[in-house]
Amino acid sequence: MKTIVLLSEAKNPVSGRQQPSRLEAQAIGLAAGLDEAPQGLHAGSSEEGVAAGLGHGLGGLDVVETPAGDDPLPALSAFLRRAFAGDAPPALILCGRRGEGGLETGLVPYLLAEMLGLPILADAVAIRPGEAPETLVVDQAMAKGARRRITVRLPAIVTVHPLAPPPLPFAFGRMRRGEVRRHPAPAADAPAAGTLAGERPHRARPKLMRTAGTASGGANLHVGPEPEEAARLILAYLEDNGIRRYGPA
């Protein structure tokens, strides 16, 4: 299953220095379970802040070169449109649910899904191929540690929750061997005068196939969990109640 992971320039909230995004590193780990060589995609002035993704399991990295501070959405959407029109289109796009050190609005995945006409599913903690062709089964994190299992048709965009499995160990040699491909920002990103930015040919949108949910009250849904899982549930409860915010300390 061909998978692309979107990467952003995360910054340390104290020093302001660039650092890998933990959520995106977790997304790479999930992608590695579906694709032997998942690819990274970044729109920015350089790959300095995202090249560490190669050491966490990416097979390659595409960098669409845009001026610092520019909106990444036009460049990302143009690149992905070309990818979907190619001979080997991606089936899944994974990303963190928000940036780290920037505006942190969390809107980029949703705006990108709207521009590409793709379904989006938020807060995944586990993913696997579905029984039907071109489907994906997603375990979605909900309030108070509850989980919901959803089957979605591909292609789709999925954001990753902090309770997803931890990132794969970083390997410096793997990062050095990784391929970085640079692309100029396409001139077609800016819409022509008099053209609606949202105008595109109609195509049927994939629909959710099945939802298997659980009631709220997650504290009563997990009996005898493993220590690591219990720790994740506690952290989720603290975040949901505003006691702890995920991210670098």
HELIX and SHEET records of a PDB file:
HELIX    1   1 ARG A   22  ALA A   32  1                                  11    
HELIX    2   2 ALA A   52  GLY A   55  1                                   4    
HELIX    3   3 LEU A   73  ALA A   85  1                                  13    
HELIX    4   4 VAL A  108  LEU A  116  1                                   9    
HELIX    5   5 ALA A  143  GLY A  145  5                                   3    
HELIX    6   6 PHE A  172  ARG A  177  1                                   6    
HELIX    7   7 ALA A  187  ASP A  189  5                                   3    
HELIX    8   8 GLY A  218  ASN A  220  5                                   3    
HELIX    9   9 PRO A  227  ASP A  240  1                                  14    
SHEET    1   A10 GLU A 179  PRO A 184  0                                        
SHEET    2   A10 GLY A  60  GLU A  65  1                                        
SHEET    3   A10 GLN A  39  GLY A  44  1                                        
SHEET    4   A10 THR A   3  LEU A   6  1                                        
SHEET    5   A10 LEU A  92  GLY A  96  1                                        
SHEET    6   A10 ALA A 156  VAL A 160  1                                        
SHEET    7   A10 ILE A 120  PRO A 129  1                                        
SHEET    8   A10 THR A 135  ALA A 141 -1                                        
SHEET    9   A10 ARG A 147  ARG A 153 -1                                        
SHEET   10   A10 LEU A 208  ALA A 212 -1                                        
SHEET    1   B 2 ALA A  10  LYS A  11  0                                        
SHEET    2   B 2 GLN A  18  GLN A  19 -1                                        
END                                                                             
